[in-house]
Amino acid sequence: MKIISTNIAKPRTIIWNGSEVKTGIYKKPVHEPILLGNQGVEHDEVSDRNVHGGAFKACYLFSENHYDYWKTLYPTLEWGWGMFGENLTVSGLNEKDIHIGDLYRIGETLIQVTQPREPCFKFGAKFGSQNVLKQFIDYGYSGTYIRVLEEGYVQTGDVIELVAKAKDSISTWQFFKLLYSQEKNMDHIKRILDNNALPQRKRDKLKAFLK
């Protein structure tokens, strides 16, 4: 895997249900290294810290490999890297191959795969249709958030090198399906209950399905 674009956002205000809402989803490529901190990406807008940013969502990665699929569905949009709100556009990222808890080196950083992106109304607003939320969930390739264990700079061209695979984990693809499936895979839930790459509140929510 390799970074092909680094993207950050300035705050933008949109109108949602008649009210002004600030968002950081409109990310644009930058041509200098960006600093990945343990609470977020330096100089990147995070408008709602209840659902974005923080230790378990410090940075969002999305694969360039899926862009063509979405361009076919939404050909009239203005396309560019960062379209999905990702900080790092990555070549070769496959959600079926990366697992919750995997460790990677990127540039100066050590990062850990945490959880897939769960789309919200701001994503729909950017695409001009809330239908994109269900399409995104059905497609299954969500990208991934990461935790930054060692802070540092990354830049376009940096290779993402595997340091260690998580033991007895599930893939980001499997976890994304688990979140939205009506019939939960109990084995998958059991395998991630003790995985500290996930926030405790998310593990507790899934644990409730075992009762």
Order of alpha helices (4+ residues) and beta strands (2+ residues): beta-beta-beta-beta-beta-beta-beta-alpha-beta-beta-beta-alpha-alpha-beta-beta-beta-alpha-alpha-alpha
